[in-house]
Amino acid sequence: MTWDWNFAFEVFPEIASAIWLVIAITLGAYIVSLVFGLVLTFARRSSFKPLSMMTYGFIEFVRSTPPLVQLFFVFFALPSIGISFDKYTAGILTLGIHYSTYLSEVYRSGIDAVPKGQWEAAKAMNFTKTQTWFRIILPQAIPPVIPMIGNYLLVLFKETPLLMAIGVGEFLQEAQLIGADHFKYLEPITIVGFLFLVLSYPSALLISKLEKKSKLAFGARKN
């Protein structure tokens, strides 16, 4: 099979039309992962041992099972017990919750790097727990791990093809449908790879720059 430029130019707009849907799903899932990941971090550090152990078990369970299985469970299994979501919500929640377990570990690493003296200083100033977390600890814990947090945005973006399994019309599903209609897969699938590259590579460069800046800022702070 040879490359057909006319066919490639013809189908490119149709495949690229899914770009806003992919971006919206990625950002939605990322917001879920950022927020729920922080909730998991707080729960994991809770002094209430049952909550801490349950959170640890949940994190390990989610991280140890494939996101595709979780996606099928949310979209196909939960309706049998009266909990149902449309395919877009199911996709956003599944990817968001799955990667929140990874981000919770990123948050935890940042928090553990905060010097103990900062906790003692907050206690000496009679700060409440809320004030301690949001005025002292998190402002110091988050900046050093921003590059790792950003990397998970790229990973999430590249996981969106999983959603074709429940009928979400993202890049890959559009390409497969076009390929099936015309019995030509080379151009559509290549275009999908090109679109992922075009969107991912600049983001990767930006994250790399953020990583360098955060290292410099963190090093200056330590000195």
Phi and psi in degrees as a GROMACS rama.xvg file:
@    title "Ramachandran Plot"
@    xaxis  label "Phi"
@    yaxis  label "Psi"
@TYPE xy
-102.645  157.301  THR-2
-71.8709  131.767  TRP-3
-112.06  102.769  ASP-4
-64.4952  -37.9325  TRP-5
-61.5552  -43.4721  ASN-6
-66.3757  -40.2441  PHE-7
-61.8963  -46.1915  ALA-8
-66.1581  -30.6242  PHE-9
-69.8748  -41.9552  GLU-10
-92.3899  -13.7952  VAL-11
-55.4479  -49.2348  PHE-12
-59.9855  -35.5928  PRO-13
-67.2938  -41.5819  GLU-14
-70.3961  -44.3512  ILE-15
-66.7307  -18.9171  ALA-16
-63.7054  -17.8013  SER-17
-83.491  -0.0266064  ALA-18
-61.7369  -40.4423  ILE-19
-70.8091  -33.3702  TRP-20
-65.1807  -44.3586  LEU-21
-62.6307  -43.7822  VAL-22
-64.2391  -42.5085  ILE-23
-63.2164  -44.1857  ALA-24
-64.4888  -42.4701  ILE-25
-61.1209  -48.2076  THR-26
-66.2891  -39.2184  LEU-27
-62.0998  -46.7575  GLY-28
-65.8259  -35.3537  ALA-29
-67.4289  -41.018  TYR-30
-62.1223  -43.6508  ILE-31
-58.5235  -45.1934  VAL-32
-66.4841  -38.257  SER-33
-64.1066  -46.7876  LEU-34
-72.8873  -50.5534  VAL-35
-69.0451  -30.6221  PHE-36
-61.8044  -39.8623  GLY-37
-68.3327  -38.4292  LEU-38
-60.831  -44.3512  VAL-39
-62.487  -37.138  LEU-40
-62.9427  -46.1853  THR-41
-62.4334  -44.0269  PHE-42
-64.7238  -38.8586  ALA-43
-64.2255  -32.8164  ARG-44
-90.863  4.50815  ARG-45
-62.1817  143.395  SER-46
-76.3447  -11.5356  SER-47
-82.5098  101.793  PHE-48
-56.2622  -43.1313  LYS-49
-57.8619  -41.3411  PRO-50
-65.552  -43.5159  LEU-51
-61.5629  -43.8164  SER-52
-69.6198  -39.4183  MET-53
-63.5326  -40.849  MET-54
-64.8874  -43.094  THR-55
-60.0352  -44.0204  TYR-56
-63.0686  -41.2716  GLY-57
-62.8928  -46.1643  PHE-58
-60.4351  -46.3001  ILE-59
-66.5608  -37.4641  GLU-60
-65.6911  -46.9765  PHE-61
-64.8612  -42.495  VAL-62
-69.1579  -22.8477  ARG-63
-93.3368  -4.11588  SER-64
-116.573  145.824  THR-65
-66.1486  142.046  PRO-66
-61.596  -28.0881  PRO-67
-65.845  -41.0551  LEU-68
-63.3708  -42.5146  VAL-69
-63.3095  -38.6721  GLN-70
-63.0224  -44.858  LEU-71
-63.4403  -38.5324  PHE-72
-63.9318  -45.9364  PHE-73
-66.0252  -42.6472  VAL-74
-85.7678  -35.8421  PHE-75
-104.87  -33.0178  PHE-76
-89.4012  -42.1618  ALA-77
-60.0935  -35.0789  LEU-78
-57.7187  -24.2245  PRO-79
-68.7616  -17.8636  SER-80
-112.793  19.6691  ILE-81
88.2148  10.8075  GLY-82
-114.698  111.562  ILE-83
-131.763  146.549  SER-84
-131.712  151.826  PHE-85
-70.6894  165.908  ASP-86
-62.8914  -31.5273  LYS-87
-73.1129  -45.1844  TYR-88
-63.5895  -41.9678  THR-89
-60.3098  -42.1693  ALA-90
-65.5638  -44.9352  GLY-91
-64.1946  -45.6662  ILE-92
-65.6748  -43.3527  LEU-93
-63.7513  -50.5884  THR-94
-65.3633  -39.5206  LEU-95
-63.4764  -46.4253  GLY-96
-68.4924  -39.0909  ILE-97
-59.426  -48.1615  HIS-98
-82.4026  -12.63  TYR-99
-64.6988  -30.2577  SER-100
-68.1198  -32.3826  THR-101
-75.7049  -41.4058  TYR-102
-67.3169  -29.5899  LEU-103
-61.8738  -36.0984  SER-104
-70.7983  -34.7594  GLU-105
-64.6165  -46.4816  VAL-106
-57.9403  -43.9501  TYR-107
-60.799  -40.3771  ARG-108
-64.8393  -38.1331  SER-109
-66.9333  -41.1386  GLY-110
-65.6961  -41.8313  ILE-111
-64.4494  -23.332  ASP-112
-81.4655  -11.5024  ALA-113
-71.6939  127.264  VAL-114
-56.8296  144.156  PRO-115
-61.8363  -26.7796  LYS-116
-61.3684  -26.8359  GLY-117
-68.4601  -37.4272  GLN-118
-65.8571  -43.289  TRP-119
-65.9152  -37.4003  GLU-120
-64.9283  -41.9361  ALA-121
-62.9503  -38.8531  ALA-122
-67.0316  -40.2414  LYS-123
-65.2624  -28.7079  ALA-124
-88.8367  6.88827  MET-125
60.2957  34.5962  ASN-126
-71.7084  144.659  PHE-127
-72.912  170.574  THR-128
-61.0209  -41.0808  LYS-129
-63.2299  -44.6734  THR-130
-64.0356  -39.8731  GLN-131
-61.1518  -46.3136  THR-132
-66.6266  -50.5006  TRP-133
-90.3388  -14.343  PHE-134
-108.89  -22.1748  ARG-135
-117.28  -55.0606  ILE-136
-79.4339  -57.2596  ILE-137
-61.3273  -39.8722  LEU-138
-60.1387  -23.3888  PRO-139
-94.4749  -27.3687  GLN-140
-82.4515  -33.6383  ALA-141
-75.7628  -48.1025  ILE-142
-53.1358  -42.8023  PRO-143
-65.2575  -22.8504  PRO-144
-103.529  8.05094  VAL-145
-56.1888  -42.0516  ILE-146
-59.1767  -41.6831  PRO-147
-66.4951  -39.0266  MET-148
-63.2034  -41.3089  ILE-149
-64.9103  -36.007  GLY-150
-60.562  -35.2531  ASN-151
-70.5454  -22.4478  TYR-152
-64.8345  -42.0612  LEU-153
-65.2395  -42.2891  LEU-154
-62.1439  -42.9998  VAL-155
-60.1127  -44.7959  LEU-156
-57.7264  -41.882  PHE-157
-77.2635  -9.65031  LYS-158
-90.0912  -9.0955  GLU-159
-59.5936  -27.7952  THR-160
-58.3417  -20.0733  PRO-161
-58.6504  -29.1585  LEU-162
-71.5151  -12.3551  LEU-163
-63.6413  -20.583  MET-164
-65.9423  -22.2958  ALA-165
-114.173  16.968  ILE-166
91.2266  13.3755  GLY-167
-76.9366  126.955  VAL-168
-82.5683  64.8134  GLY-169
-87.3296  -170.77  GLU-170
-50.3914  -53.5845  PHE-171
-67.0717  -38.5938  LEU-172
-65.1038  -42.1209  GLN-173
-59.6178  -42.4465  GLU-174
-64.5196  -41.1685  ALA-175
-66.2119  -40.3558  GLN-176
-64.137  -42.608  LEU-177
-64.4731  -43.5543  ILE-178
-60.6079  -40.7177  GLY-179
-68.4743  -35.7492  ALA-180
-68.5775  -36.5115  ASP-181
-108.265  -2.09392  HIS-182
56.673  35.9332  PHE-183
-138.936  113.763  LYS-184
-108.721  -19.7188  TYR-185
-57.5799  -53.5676  LEU-186
-67.0542  -48.8563  GLU-187
-60.317  -44.4921  PRO-188
-68.7549  -37.3396  ILE-189
-63.3965  -39.7347  THR-190
-62.5305  -39.9037  ILE-191
-58.8253  -47.6341  VAL-192
-60.9736  -39.578  GLY-193
-63.4236  -43.1972  PHE-194
-64.6816  -41.2725  LEU-195
-63.1615  -39.6632  PHE-196
-64.4734  -46.1451  LEU-197
-61.0095  -37.2303  VAL-198
-83.7335  -33.0609  LEU-199
-81.9685  -41.1638  SER-200
-62.8522  -47.6167  TYR-201
-60.7368  -36.3825  PRO-202
-64.8564  -39.6906  SER-203
-63.6216  -39.3894  ALA-204
-64.6259  -40.95  LEU-205
-63.8778  -43.08  LEU-206
-64.335  -37.3442  ILE-207
-62.0483  -41.316  SER-208
-66.066  -40.5906  LYS-209
-62.277  -37.6298  LEU-210
-63.4915  -44.516  GLU-211
-63.8096  -43.065  LYS-212
-65.2567  -40.5413  LYS-213
-66.6798  -35.5791  SER-214
-66.3026  -41.6043  LYS-215
-65.0756  -44.1163  LEU-216
-65.8106  -40.9366  ALA-217
-67.0829  -39.4947  PHE-218
-66.0447  -40.5877  GLY-219
-64.8144  -37.8993  ALA-220
-65.975  -39.9241  ARG-221
-67.1343  -36.1845  LYS-222
